[in-house]
Amino acid sequence: MKILTGSQIKEADQYTIKNEPIDSIALMERASNAIAQWVCENIDKTISLLFLVGKGNNGGDGLAVARILFHAGYDCLVCMLTDKEDELSEECRYNLERLPKYVRFDSPSLRRFSIVRFSDLEPDAIIIDALLGSGVKGDLREPLSEIIDQVNGLPNKVISVDLPSGMKTEFGNAGQSIIKAGVTLTLEFPKLAMLLPEAGEYCGDIKILPIGLSKDFIDKAITEYHYITNDLIKGIVRKRDKFAHKGIYGHALLICGSRGMSGAAVLCAGAALRSGCGLVTVHLPQLERFSLQAIYPSAMTSLDNDDCFSELPENLDNYSAIGIGCGLGKAPRTIKTFELLLKSSTKPMVIDADALNILADNYELRQFVPEGSILTPHPGELKRLVGEWKDEQEKILLVRELAANLKSVIIVKGAHTMVCLPGGNCYFNSTGNSGMAKGGSGDVLTGYVTGLLARGYNNWQAAILGVYIHGLAGDRASVRYGLEAMNSKDLIDELTLDIK
């Protein structure tokens, strides 16, 4: 799914209005029906709804939704930012006129809707945020920032229409006054800002509601940002041949572990064995092999006589892809052997953890990273690789430069993990949860992506497929164990390419 900018979405609206054809009021009604349908499917009618409505088209959406839900049997109250109808957009004014009188406060001015009235809300009442849309520029004026602060101080659940009020669609959200939503019902596309750590936390759960914008416009729209969806994954997944054998599905080599760090090798190997590749070999210190062999007898071993990575595995050309870094350590002999590996093999690598830190500390080694590789830094490792950034826009620019220079894919791990391709396109993941923020989750990802690379997927396919299935495994594990109790080993048991 493409992620369009705020200005492109406005163009998509206008193109749809002109070419469907459909008038703007009818298109707003279509969007409002989609929002109202979600509410009907997810919110009980015994819960009262308070609509905070602005002056623009986002407010028009809010008014239309309030009308639809009122007729559906919900207790709806509307409070508007202004009582001056000449300040409203045409669509907002039209929907205000259609609003049943029983839905409106006697005094519709939010300027007189004091904190006392907010505090009088029932604890289970839900606030529908339709104050501001995608046209936010600069800092907010009063009373908007004060209203947002008041709403954020309430215990009530908030549902935002399209995006939380105060949020800009792309960049520049640091320090902004933004409503903190529990759910954001975003129309047609996720907005880039929702997927970035600068303000993404304000969105809560993101629900994408299609509203039928022109497919022709969307297909032709140019963007460097994309959202990983189930449909994209279906187009990547390969089928297995009935008469295939293990020799045609690739051989993954994992160089993992050091003294006391065999767990990283175990997690990495377990994930690789779920990837569909034919063979998995783990190179690790010989004294650390016992847990691996006991838990995953399907994995073969290549043993290092030292207590860290100090010897190259034999016959490197026999392997289809190499994963390195999990639990590796940064002993001087490990650094030298990693350098030797980079200079000895042209096979694509998945480079993680301490291998990334070695690259960060030894800039001259970057020239030897095989083209078509995948780097998997978390934010701390990324800073060591590219330096500090002042905002999310600069961070993405630095990641793009790194991907282009190395001719490799960069996976920036985190909520909505970003996969950056050498050509500059960035894909944001739609799966995963905060329960995955635990030690070992990255080792599982490295093993799984290495296995996919060995299996025959190219680097961008392995990266996109890997982060999606890894996140999906986390979502399944959270259902079984809960966000707090789940751990990285649970992810391995849920790694499956059963895509529906």
C-alpha positions in Angstrom: 0.0 0.0 0.0 1.3 3.4 -0.9 1.7 6.1 1.8 0.8 9.4 0.2 1.6 12.9 1.6 -1.2 15.2 2.9 -1.0 17.2 -0.3 -1.3 14.1 -2.5 -4.3 12.9 -0.5 -6.1 16.2 -1.2 -5.2 15.7 -4.9 -6.7 12.2 -4.7 -9.9 13.6 -3.2 -10.2 16.2 -6.0 -9.3 13.7 -8.7 -12.0 11.3 -7.4 -14.5 14.1 -7.3 -13.8 15.0 -10.8 -13.4 11.6 -12.4 -15.7 9.3 -10.6 -17.6 11.6 -10.7 -18.9 12.4 -7.2 -19.4 15.7 -5.3 -17.4 16.5 -2.2 -20.4 16.2 0.1 -21.1 12.6 -1.2 -17.4 11.7 -0.8 -17.5 13.0 2.8 -20.7 11.0 3.4 -18.9 7.9 2.1 -16.0 8.5 4.5 -18.4 9.2 7.4 -20.3 6.0 6.7 -17.1 4.0 6.9 -16.2 5.6 10.3 -19.7 5.1 11.6 -19.7 1.4 10.5 -16.5 0.8 12.5 -18.0 2.4 15.5 -21.1 0.3 15.2 -19.0 -2.8 15.0 -16.8 -2.0 17.9 -18.6 0.3 20.4 -21.6 -0.7 22.4 -24.7 1.6 22.0 -24.9 2.0 25.8 -21.7 4.1 25.7 -22.2 7.9 25.1 -20.2 9.7 22.5 -18.9 13.2 22.7 -17.8 14.7 19.3 -15.3 17.5 19.4 -15.7 19.2 16.0 -13.5 21.7 14.2 -14.2 24.2 11.5 -12.8 22.3 8.4 -13.6 19.1 6.6 -12.4 17.0 9.5 -15.1 18.7 11.5 -17.6 18.0 8.6 -16.7 14.3 8.9 -17.3 14.4 12.7 -20.7 16.1 12.2 -21.8 13.5 9.6 -20.7 10.6 11.8 -22.6 12.1 14.7 -25.8 12.3 12.6 -25.4 8.7 11.3 -24.7 7.3 14.7 -27.5 9.2 16.4 -30.0 7.7 13.9 -28.3 4.3 14.6 -29.3 4.6 18.3 -26.2 6.1 19.9 -26.3 8.9 22.5 -24.3 11.6 20.7 -23.4 15.1 21.8 -21.5 17.5 19.6 -19.4 20.4 20.8 -18.0 22.7 18.1 -14.9 24.9 18.0 -16.9 27.9 16.9 -20.4 29.1 16.9 -19.8 31.3 13.8 -21.1 29.4 10.8 -19.3 31.7 8.4 -16.0 30.3 9.7 -16.9 26.7 8.7 -15.9 25.0 5.4 -18.8 24.5 3.0 -18.9 20.7 3.8 -18.8 21.3 7.5 -21.6 23.9 7.4 -23.7 21.6 5.3 -23.4 18.8 7.8 -24.1 21.1 10.7 -27.4 22.0 9.1 -28.3 18.3 8.8 -27.5 17.6 12.4 -30.5 16.7 14.5 -31.2 19.4 17.2 -31.1 16.8 20.0 -27.4 16.1 19.2 -26.2 19.7 19.9 -25.2 21.4 23.1 -27.3 24.5 24.0 -24.0 26.4 23.7 -22.0 25.0 20.8 -18.9 27.1 21.5 -15.9 25.0 22.7 -14.4 28.2 24.1 -17.1 28.0 26.8 -16.8 24.2 27.1 -14.7 24.4 30.3 -12.6 21.8 32.1 -15.5 21.5 34.6 -17.7 20.1 31.8 -14.9 17.8 30.7 -14.7 16.5 34.2 -18.5 15.9 34.2 -18.1 13.3 31.5 -19.0 9.8 32.5 -15.8 7.7 32.8 -16.8 5.3 30.0 -17.9 8.0 27.6 -15.9 8.1 24.4 -14.5 11.3 22.9 -14.6 11.4 19.1 -11.8 13.8 18.0 -12.7 15.6 14.8 -11.1 18.9 15.6 -8.3 19.1 13.0 -7.4 17.3 9.9 -4.3 17.0 7.7 -3.9 20.7 7.1 -2.0 21.5 10.4 0.9 23.9 9.8 3.0 25.5 12.5 2.1 25.7 16.2 -1.5 25.6 17.3 -3.3 28.7 18.6 -5.5 28.9 21.6 -8.0 27.6 22.5 -6.9 24.5 20.5 -3.7 23.7 22.5 -5.6 24.1 25.8 -8.4 21.9 24.6 -5.9 19.2 23.6 -4.2 19.4 26.9 -7.5 19.0 28.7 -8.5 16.0 26.6 -5.2 14.3 27.2 -5.7 14.7 30.9 -9.0 12.8 30.9 -9.4 9.1 31.6 -11.8 8.8 28.7 -11.0 6.8 25.6 -10.4 8.9 22.5 -11.1 7.9 18.9 -9.5 10.3 16.3 -10.9 10.8 12.8 -8.2 10.4 10.1 -5.4 11.5 12.4 -5.1 12.8 16.0 -5.7 16.6 16.1 -2.6 18.6 16.0 -0.5 16.0 14.1 1.2 16.9 10.9 0.9 14.3 8.2 4.7 13.8 7.7 7.4 15.5 9.8 7.7 18.3 12.3 5.7 16.8 15.2 8.3 17.1 17.9 7.0 19.3 20.7 3.5 19.7 19.0 0.3 19.7 21.0 -1.4 16.5 19.8 -4.4 14.6 21.0 -3.5 11.2 22.4 -5.9 8.8 20.8 -6.6 5.2 21.8 -7.7 4.5 18.2 -7.2 6.4 15.0 -9.6 5.7 12.1 -7.4 6.9 9.2 -9.0 7.2 5.8 -7.7 5.2 2.8 -4.0 5.4 3.8 -1.9 5.5 6.9 -0.1 8.9 7.2 3.7 8.8 7.5 3.8 10.5 10.8 1.7 7.7 12.3 4.5 5.2 11.7 7.4 7.3 13.1 8.5 7.4 16.7 8.4 11.2 16.8 4.6 11.2 17.3 3.3 7.7 16.3 2.5 7.0 20.0 -0.4 9.5 19.8 -2.3 7.4 17.3 -2.9 4.3 19.5 -4.3 1.5 17.4 -4.4 2.5 13.7 -7.4 1.3 11.7 -7.3 2.0 7.9 -10.8 2.5 6.4 -11.1 2.4 2.6 -13.3 5.2 1.2 -13.0 4.5 -2.5 -10.6 7.1 -3.6 -9.6 6.8 -7.3 -7.5 3.7 -7.9 -6.3 5.3 -11.1 -4.8 8.2 -9.2 -3.3 6.0 -6.5 -1.7 3.7 -9.1 -0.1 6.7 -10.8 1.0 8.5 -7.6 4.7 8.7 -7.0 5.9 8.0 -3.5 8.9 6.6 -1.7 6.9 5.4 1.3 4.9 2.2 1.4 2.9 0.2 4.0 3.5 -3.6 4.2 0.1 -5.3 3.8 -1.1 -8.9 3.5 -1.6 -8.4 -0.2 2.0 -7.4 -0.8 3.2 -10.4 1.2 1.0 -12.8 -0.8 2.7 -11.5 -3.9 6.2 -12.3 -2.5 5.6 -15.8 -0.9 7.0 -18.6 -3.0 5.4 -22.1 -3.4 7.3 -25.3 -2.8 7.7 -27.8 -5.7 6.2 -31.2 -5.1 9.4 -33.0 -6.2 11.8 -30.6 -4.6 14.6 -31.7 -2.3 16.6 -29.9 0.4 19.5 -29.2 -1.9 17.5 -26.7 -4.0 16.2 -24.6 -1.1 19.5 -23.1 0.0 22.0 -23.5 2.8 22.1 -20.8 5.6 25.2 -20.2 7.6 24.7 -18.5 11.0 27.8 -17.1 12.7 26.6 -16.5 16.2 27.5 -16.8 19.9 30.5 -16.4 22.1 31.3 -17.6 25.6 28.1 -17.4 27.7 26.0 -16.2 24.7 24.8 -19.5 23.2 21.2 -18.4 23.6 21.6 -16.0 20.7 22.7 -18.8 18.5 19.8 -21.0 19.6 17.2 -18.3 18.8 18.8 -17.5 15.5 19.0 -21.1 14.4 15.4 -21.9 15.5 14.1 -19.0 13.4 16.2 -20.0 10.4 14.8 -23.5 10.6 11.3 -22.0 10.2 12.2 -20.1 7.0 11.8 -22.9 4.5 15.5 -23.1 3.6 16.9 -26.5 3.0 19.9 -26.6 5.4 21.0 -24.5 8.4 24.6 -24.6 9.8 25.6 -22.7 12.9 29.2 -21.7 13.5 29.8 -21.2 17.2 32.4 -21.9 19.9 32.5 -25.7 20.5 31.9 -25.4 24.2 28.6 -23.5 23.5 27.2 -26.2 21.1 25.3 -28.4 23.6 22.1 -26.3 24.1 21.8 -25.8 20.3 22.2 -29.5 19.5 19.7 -30.4 22.3 17.0 -28.0 21.2 17.5 -27.9 17.5 19.0 -31.2 16.2 18.0 -30.2 12.7 20.8 -27.6 12.6 24.3 -28.6 11.7 27.3 -27.2 13.5 30.6 -25.7 12.5 32.7 -25.4 15.6 35.2 -22.7 16.6 38.1 -23.9 18.8 38.1 -20.5 20.6 35.5 -19.1 22.9 34.5 -16.5 20.3 34.4 -16.2 16.5 38.1 -16.6 15.6 38.1 -19.1 12.7 36.3 -19.0 9.3 34.0 -21.9 8.6 35.2 -24.3 5.9 34.0 -24.1 2.3 32.2 -20.7 2.5 31.1 -21.1 -1.1 28.8 -23.9 -0.1 26.5 -21.5 1.6 23.7 -19.5 0.0 23.5 -16.7 2.6 25.3 -15.8 5.8 23.9 -14.3 9.0 26.3 -12.8 11.5 26.4 -10.9 14.7 24.0 -12.4 17.3 25.9 -12.8 20.6 29.1 -12.4 18.7 31.0 -10.0 21.0 33.8 -7.7 19.9 37.0 -9.5 20.9 40.0 -8.3 18.8 40.3 -11.7 17.2 36.6 -11.6 16.3 37.0 -8.3 14.6 39.9 -9.6 12.5 38.0 -12.8 11.6 34.9 -10.7 10.6 37.2 -8.6 8.4 38.5 -11.8 6.8 35.0 -13.1 6.2 34.0 -9.9 4.5 37.0 -10.1 2.2 36.6 -13.9 1.6 32.9 -14.2 0.7 30.6 -12.4 -1.8 27.5 -14.2 -0.6 24.8 -11.9 0.7 24.9 -11.4 4.5 22.5 -10.4 7.2 24.5 -8.3 9.5 23.2 -7.7 13.1 24.2 -6.8 16.6 27.9 -6.9 17.3 28.7 -7.3 13.6 27.0 -3.9 13.1 29.0 -2.4 16.0 32.2 -3.7 14.5 31.3 -2.0 11.2 30.5 1.2 13.1 33.9 1.2 14.8 35.8 0.2 11.7 34.6 2.4 8.9 37.0 0.9 6.3 35.2 -2.4 6.5 32.0 -1.1 5.0 33.5 -1.3 1.5 33.7 -5.1 1.8 30.0 -5.6 2.7 28.7 -7.8 -0.1 26.2 -6.1 -2.4 22.7 -7.4 -1.8 23.2 -7.8 1.9 20.8 -6.8 4.7 21.7 -4.7 7.8 19.3 -4.9 10.8 20.1 -2.1 13.3 18.0 -1.0 16.2 18.0 2.7 16.9 21.1 2.6 19.0 23.1 0.6 16.5 21.9 2.9 13.7 23.2 6.0 15.5 26.6 4.3 15.7 26.5 3.6 12.0 25.2 7.0 10.7 25.6 9.4 13.6 23.0 11.5 15.5 20.0 13.0 13.7 18.0 16.1 14.6 14.6 14.7 13.5 12.9 11.8 11.8 13.3 13.4 8.4 17.0 13.5 8.7 17.1 10.0 10.1 15.4 8.6 7.1 17.7 10.6 4.8 20.8 9.1 6.6 19.3 5.6 6.3 18.7 6.1 2.6 22.3 7.2 2.1 23.6 4.2 4.0 21.5 1.8 1.9 22.6 3.4 -1.3 26.3 3.4 -0.4 26.3 -0.2 0.7 23.9 -1.3 -2.1 22.1 -3.2 0.6 18.8 -3.2 2.5 18.6 -1.5 5.9 16.0 -2.8 8.4 15.5 -0.2 11.1 13.9 -2.2 14.0 11.2 -0.8 16.2 7.5 -0.1 16.1 6.5 -0.2 12.4 10.0 -1.4 11.5 11.2 0.4 8.4 12.8 -1.4 5.5 14.9 0.9 3.3 15.9 -0.3 -0.1 19.1 0.9 -1.9 16.9 2.9 -4.4 15.4 4.9 -1.6 12.0 3.3 -1.2 11.0 2.8 2.4 8.5 0.1 3.6 6.9 0.3 7.0 5.7 -2.8 8.8 2.0 -3.2 9.8 2.5 -6.2 12.2 4.1 -6.5 15.7 3.5 -5.2 19.2 5.3 -3.8 22.2 5.5 -7.3 23.8 8.4 -8.0 21.3 10.6 -5.4 22.9 12.6 -8.0 24.8 16.0 -9.6 24.5 16.4 -12.1 21.7 13.6 -10.8 19.3 16.3 -9.4 17.0 18.2 -12.7 17.0 15.0 -14.4 15.8 14.6 -11.8 13.0 18.2 -12.3 11.9 17.9 -16.0 11.7 14.6 -15.9 9.9 15.7 -13.3 7.3 18.9 -15.2 6.7 16.9 -18.4 6.1 14.7 -16.5 3.6 17.7 -15.1 1.8 19.2 -18.6 1.6 15.8 -20.0 0.4 16.1 -17.9 -2.7 14.3 -14.6 -2.0 16.3 -11.5 -3.0 17.3 -9.1 -0.3 14.3 -6.8 -0.4 11.9 -9.7 -0.5 13.6 -11.4 2.4 13.6 -8.2 4.4 10.0 -7.3 3.8 8.7 -10.8 4.2 10.9 -11.3 7.2 9.8 -8.3 9.2 6.1 -8.9 8.4 6.1 -12.6 9.4 8.3 -11.8 12.5 5.8 -9.2 13.6 2.8 -11.5 12.8 4.5 -14.1 15.0 4.6 -11.5 17.8 1.0 -10.8 17.4 0.1 -14.5 17.6 2.3 -14.9 20.7 0.7 -11.9 22.4 -2.7 -13.6 22.0 -1.4 -16.8 23.5 0.7 -15.4 26.3 -0.1 -11.7 26.6 2.3 -8.7 26.0 4.1 -9.0 29.3 4.6 -12.8 29.4 5.6 -13.5 25.8 9.3 -13.8 25.0 11.5 -14.2 22.0 11.4 -18.0 22.1 7.7 -17.8 21.7 8.1 -16.0 18.4 9.8 -19.0 16.8 6.8 -21.3 17.5 4.6 -18.8 15.6 6.7 -18.2 12.5 4.6 -19.5 9.7 3.9 -18.5 6.1 0.3 -19.4 6.3 -1.0 -16.2 4.8 -4.8 -15.9 4.3 
